[in-house]
Amino acid sequence: MKETAGTLLYRTSDGSIEILLVHASGNYNKKSAWSIPKGLPEPGEELEEAARRETLEETGVVAGILRSIGFIDYTKSKKRVYGFIGEAPVDAKPYNASWEVDQACFHELSRAKEIIHHDQLELIERLESILSS
């Protein structure tokens, strides 16, 4: 099983929760769902380190304190995604920092739930549960 790691960085704006998401580049991805910034760990790299690196590489945002929220398995492919949540830096200004993404930006929580890859929706629901407790 392929294992990846990514972040769910969030912020509050005008009383609403927003989540940092990326959209994959390429003509074949024009209608594809959005995703959390994520990627494969390099040899010997811890999952949280990989999540931080991928977030920086894809969005230009440096993640602060992170908390593991476990993993989800994709339903159609043999892929496992480990999620780490944390507050986005106050001055975060995401941009598409890699050829792998054509957009990197914050989306209001309800919108993020509509556009995220359906298998990753569970990660957002875990974030919601943590924030509401």
Number of C-alpha atoms within 10 A of each C-alpha: 8 10 15 19 26 28 32 27 25 21 21 14 9 7 7 11 17 22 24 25 26 26 24 23 16 11 8 8 13 11 9 14 14 22 23 29 27 25 21 17 19 11 6 7 11 11 22 19 14 21 30 22 25 25 29 19 21 27 24 18 23 16 21 13 10 18 14 14 17 11 18 16 16 14 10 7 9 10 13 16 25 21 28 24 23 17 16 24 15 8 7 16 13 20 18 19 17 17 11 14 20 17 18 26 16 20 19 16 19 13 12 21 19 12 16 19 16 14 14 19 18 14 23 21 13 15 20 13 10 11 9 7 5
